[in-house]
Amino acid sequence: MLLTQRQLLQPQLRERRGGSCAPRGRVRLVARCGPPSAPVNKGFSLLEWSNKVLPQGQLVGGVKEGWRLAWAAMMREMAPQSRDGAYQRPQYAFGGKIGDPAFPAEAGRYHLYLGNACPWCHRVAIAAVLRGHFRPASFTSGSSSAPANGDPKAGAKAGPGGGLAVSYTRLEDDPTRARRGGWVLSAADPDPLFGAADLWQVYDTLQPGFRGRCTAPFLVDRAVRAAVCNESADIVRSMDGLHGPWATDVVLRPPGLEAQIDDLNARIYSAINNGVYRSGFATTQAAYDAVQAELWSALDEMEARLQKSRFLLGDKITESDVWLLPTVSRLDAMYGPLFKCGRRRVFAGRDGAGGDYPALAGWVRDMWGVEVPGSAVQIRDTLDLDAARRSYHTSLFPLNPGGIVAAGPTAADLRLDAASGRGGGGLEEVCHSRGSGR
């Protein structure tokens, strides 16, 4: 029930004196804001005395400008900037490829350092899965089982013939423990090559005195203890080009589609893969606005493609699908709330409402359902979305100084494992084959 102003003030206007009201001339107003409570921390209470010492406008303006300068400095450290405040992705130090004379194609010879939260690592993991490199090195087309006991890492630390065709270590993202960059090794998945505590130590072991960013993914030749590559696009090509009896017949760059793949990849990378980072790491409004227009236009194009065909370039998966999937699968949960890319949503809510890109959502679930016989890892295993969401919110300090993790959307909210309704998930149905030339 709403009360009148007089009723609200009546308890403060009455001073009990044997049941009578005090004389009007002696009325005392007492401000009350509810029952007594625990003390409230108001910081230095600057805004309560600001006008007596310093005009509030000057105080607020000064604090905002100081905070902005500190934030911009930290952003430049984390994400290099152009003069107009646009994010500039750094160059990579190692550019070798499997198949080069120095790096022959051999089972068990190569090791990947991959981070769950990282989309560039994710594209490498997807390519490795599709090509069968997370099968045991001893796998042949006549066998179909994963490593014993269902352990995807079983034997992965052994030499050639004893573990996975390409072994891997899952990194953790913790810049407070890392000596450079953010990637560290955990007790649950220690470094099998060098016993390193963080990725910097791996880099420094392979190239003593290394200067530069210690980025993942990182491909290492374990046989000669040499760095191969830390550029994700080149590692994807290495995964696609690595052949052996353990591997699938999948080809991600089928003959006749290379030019289309390269053109589409360029669009996906600039506007979408890097577009979300250019949005989140922009330090001026103009830089942010420009990339946002580019991002949503490109996603509209991808939606239109997937309304007409099952995958981006027809009815089979290509390298372009591998490039796009990591960003789209993270958009609602991470890039939306943290990188200011929340204008639209890919996935509908649990009630079926709210999704702006139904074809993209179905395509993600389609990719999630692909099965690679005998692989210790499937595409659905390449991303722990909830762990990645926590990592983004807690490790990117300049974007989220309080470290508060958004409640969602969670993996359960996005229903990534739901049926796509776009077809079956067998390799022969969804992938181009080297043997058939399709």
C-alpha positions, 0 to 999 in steps of 0.5 A, a space after each residue: 500500500 502506498 502511503 501519503 507524505 504525511 503518513 510517512 513523516 508521522 513517526 518522526 513528528 511524534 515525541 512521546 510525552 505521556 501519550 501526547 504529541 510535543 508542541 509544534 514549536 518543538 518538532 524535531 525531524 529525524 531522518 531514518 533510512 530503515 533499521 540499523 545495519 552493519 557499517 557501510 564502506 564508503 571509501 574516502 567519502 570524497 563526494 561528501 566533502 568534495 564541494 568544500 575542498 574541491 569542486 565535484 566536477 574537477 574531482 570526478 573529471 580528474 579521477 576519470 582522466 587518471 583512470 583512463 590514462 592508466 587503463 590505456 597504458 595497460 591496454 597498450 602493454 597487453 594489446 599493442 595499439 596504432 596511433 588512432 587507438 586500434 589494436 595491432 596484432 603482434 608478429 610471430 617469431 617462428 614460421 616453420 612447417 611440418 614437411 620442410 626439410 628440417 621438420 619431416 612428417 613422423 608420428 610422435 615427433 611433434 608436440 603442441 602447447 594449447 590453451 583452452 581459452 585461446 581461439 587461435 589454439 582452438 582452430 589448431 586443435 580442431 584441425 588436428 582432430 579432423 586429420 586424426 592426429 589425436 589418434 594413437 600413433 599406432 592407429 591404423 584404418 583397421 582399428 577404431 578404439 581410442 587410448 586405453 581407459 578412455 584417457 585422451 592423454 594416455 601414452 601422449 608423453 611417450 616417444 614415437 609409436 607409444 602415444 598420440 600421433 601429435 601429443 599436446 599439453 593443455 596450458 592454463 591462463 594465469 598472468 600472475 604466475 607466468 613470468 612473461 605472457 599468461 600461459 603456465 603449466 599445471 600439475 594436472 598436465 605438466 610439461 613432458 618435454 622440458 619440465 617447464 613451469 610456464 610457456 616462457 620457460 619453454 621458449 627460453 629453453 628452445 631459444 635462450 634469451 628469447 625476446 618477444 611474446 610467448 604465445 600459444 599455440 606453439 608447435 615443437 619438434 620433440 625429436 631435435 628439441 626445436 621450435 617449429 611454429 607459433 602462428 596458428 594459420 601455419 600450424 593448421 596447414 601443418 596439421 592438414 599436410 601431415 600424413 601417416 597411417 594413423 591419419 584420416 583422409 580428410 583434406 581441409 584445402 581441397 583442390 579447386 577451392 584454394 582461392 575461395 578458401 583464401 578469400 573467405 579466410 581473409 574476410 573471416 580473420 580481419 572482420 570476425 576472428 580479429 574483429 572481436 579483439 579489435 573491438 575489445 582492445 580498442 582505446 578510442 570510440 572511433 576505432 571501436 565503432 569502425 570495427 563493430 560495423 565490419 564485424 556484424 556485416 561479416 557475420 551477416 554474410 556468414 549467416 546468409 551463406 549457411 542458410 544456403 549450404 551446410 558449411 561455408 563453402 558447400 556441403 563439406 567442411 573446409 579450412 574456412 569452417 575451422 577458422 570461423 568456429 572458435 570465434 562464433 562459439 565464444 561470441 555470446 559467452 565471452 566476446 559479447 559481455 567482455 569485448 563489447 560485442 553484444 549487439 546481437 546473439 548467435 544462440 537463442 535462450 533456453 526458451 528458444 527466444 533471442 537468437 539472431 543467427 539461427 543458421 550460425 547456431 545450427 552450424 556450430 552444433 553441426 560441427 560439434 557433432 562430427 565424429 572422428 573414429 579412434 580419436 582421443 579428442 573430438 571437436 566437442 572436447 576442444 573447448 571447455 566453454 565455462 572454463 574459458 569464460 572464467 579465464 577471459 573474465 579473470 585474466 584480462 585485467 584491463 577489461 575487467 579490473 574487478 575480476 567478476 565473472 559473468 554468470 553466463 551464458 553457460 555451455 548448458 545455456 547455449 546447448 552446444 551438444 543439441 542436435 543441429 538438424 543439418 545432417 549426420 556427423 560422419 567424416 565421409 558425409 561432412 569432409 572432403 576426402 583425399 582418396 576420392 578427390 572430393 
